[in-house]
Amino acid sequence: MGHDITTNDPDWEQASDQIDWTSAWAKKYPILQDYQHMTKARILSQEVSDLYDRVKKELGLSELDAFLVVKDMVYQRYRTSKRLAEK
């Protein structure tokens, strides 16, 4: 990018929006590309979209905040599942 930026830098958000994060992460985690071709994944994707809209509306959140909350909810579920599997 040519210079150091932080998440507080206005350039960070602009640069971040231009990155295809799915493709970037798919290099390490191919499932991020593969699942998109699964028929049932399209149905589940719509359910996640509906959940996102519901969280946004019911909690009165901005687009970014709704994204962050849904992302955190999924992460918390993953952590719980991982902890249970370790027992």
GIJOHU-V995074 format. One record per helix or strand of 2 or more residues. SS is the DSSP state (H for helix, E for strand). FROM is the first residue (numbers start at 1). TO is the last residue. If there is no record, write none. Layout:
BEGIN
ss-><SS,SS>
from-><FROM,FROM>
to-><TO,TO>
END
This chain:
BEGIN
ss-><H,H,H,H,H>
from-><10,21,31,39,63>
to-><17,26,37,59,86>
END
